[in-house]
Amino acid sequence: MARRHDLVGLTVLALLSVRPSHPYELHRFIVDTHKDYITGLPRSLYHAVERLAKDELIAPAGTGREGRRPERTVYEITGEGREELRTRLRQLLEKPDPDRRAFVAAVSLIGCLPLAEAQRALRARAATIEGLLAGMEAHLRAVADSGLPAILTLEVEIERALYTAELKWIKDLFDRLDKGELDWETTIEM
């Protein structure tokens, strides 16, 4: 997947890691589960399926017809597609990005990773966020010490608030996992 945040393609890979499906089934599942980080449905979904098939990350598994409906191609994920899914999920979980939809998408699909792998990625993200927050605090102190008005740093303040909330969420997630409050079943085959 050459695209920076091909969230549609990533979601298709994740869904096909659970079971082979045709694009219409994938579309219904995305809508029914409110994967709101995906836009441009259904066209973007069909384009993603075409790209993934061209890149050999998914492959046709057969065709079928239900009643009077048109014939539909069922796709399955390939071994290369499984590895791409894991790699992309790890990257989106590890590295904070101004486009927060990418993290929401990764969290939505996090069950496709083994628990230990997801935890490592989230620990790396938490460490990066702590560094970002320290830098923001230093910047805010420097601006305050310079006598410039605080109105000039509102964007830093909102970023600090968002990263602080995200860090708290990650720590809360680890607590829930430690307490056994979440079942974790990897949905992709290793």
N, C-alpha and C positions, 0 to 999 in steps of 0.2 A: 504494500500500500504506500504509494509515493506521496499521497496527500497528507498534509500536516495533521489534520484532525478529521479523518474520514470516519466520523461517528456512525454513519449508516453502515458502511462496510464492516466496521468493528462489531456492530450489533448483529449483522447478518452472520458473521463468523461465530459469534457467541451462540446465537440461536441454533445454527446448524451443528454446533458441537453437542447440542442436546439430542437432536434428531434430524434426519433429512426432512426437508420441506420444500414446497414450491413457493415462489414469491408471494402469491396471494395469501397463503397461510402466514408467512412472515409478516406481511403487512397487517393482517388482522391481529396478530400477537402484539406487534408494536403499538397499535392503536389501543387494544384492550388493556395493555399493561402501562399505558400512559408514559411511554418513553419520549417525553416531551422535548428532550434535547435533539431529537431528530426532526428536521424540517423538510419540506418539499415532497412529502409523500403523495402519491405512490411513485412518482417519476424518479425521485432520488433513489428509491429502493431498487427499482429495475435497473437503473444505471450502475448501482453498486454491485448487483448480482452479475451484470455483464463484465465489469472490471475484474471482479474476483475470479470469475471463470476464466477470463483471458489470462490472468496472472497465475492460474492453476492452483489457487487457494481453495477453490470449491470445484466440484465436478458434477455433471449430470449423473443421477443415480437411476433415472428411468423417467417414463412419462405415464400419465394416467388421466382418466376422464371420469368425472362423477356425473352421472345422469346426462343431461343435455348441455352441461357446461363445456367450455372449450378444453381441449387437451392441455395439460399443464406439465412442465418439466419439473421434476423433483431434484433438488441439489443436495449434495452432502459435502462436508468439509474434508479436505485432504490433510495428510500429515503435515505438509508445509503450511497449510492454513491454520492448523492447531498451534504450530510454533509461532506463526505470525500473531495470532490472537494473544498468546501468552506474552510475547515480547511487547506488543502494543499496550496491553493492559498494564504490565509492569511499568512501562515508561510513563503512562498517564497517571498512574498512582504515585510514582516516585517524585515527579518533577512538577512543582507548582507552575501554573501558567495563567496569564491574565484572563484567558478564555475559560472561565470556571465551568462551562458546560462540559468540557473535556473531563474534568474530575467527576462531575455528576454522572456522566456516562460510564466512566471507569468504575465508580462505586456501584452503579446499577448492574454491572456485569462482573463484579468482583468474585462472585462464586465460581467463575470459570477458572480461577487460580487455586492451587493448593493453599491451605491456610498459612503455612510457614512462608510461602512465597509472597502472599498478600501482606503478611505482617512485616516482612523485610522491606517491601516497597513502601508501606505506610510509615515505618520507622525512618526510612531515608527522607521521606517527604516531611515528617515532623521535624527532623534535624535541620532541613533546609529552611523550613518556615521559622524555626527558632532563630536562625541566622538572619533571615530577612527582617524579623521583628526587632532584633538587636540593632540592625542597621537603621531601621526606621526610627527607633528611639533616639539613636545618636543624631540622626538628621534633624529630628524635631527639637532636640536640645540645642543644637547648633543654631538653628533658625531663631529659637527663643532668645538665646544669648546674644544674637546679632541685633536684636531689637526690631526685626521685621515683624509685621502684623501676622497673627495666626491665620488669618483668612487665606494667606498664601500657601498654607500647608494642609488645607482641608482634604485634598486628594490623598495625602500620605495618611491622614487620620482615618479615612474610610478604608484604605487598604489595610492599615493596622487592625482595625476592628474586624474586617473580614477574615484576615489571617489568624487573628486571635480566636475567633469563633471556630474556624476550621481546625485549628490545633486542639481546641477543647473537644470538638467532635471526635477527632482521631483518638484522643486519650480516653474518652468515654467508650468508644468502640472497643479499645483494648480491654477496658474494665469489664464490659459486657462479655467479651470472649473469655476472659479469665474466670468469670463467674459461671460460665457455661450457659449463659442466657441466649446464645445464638447457636443454632445448628449449622455446621459448615460441611457441605457436601460439594466436592468438586464436580462440576458438570462436564468437564472435558476428560477424555481418556488420556492417560500419561503415556 
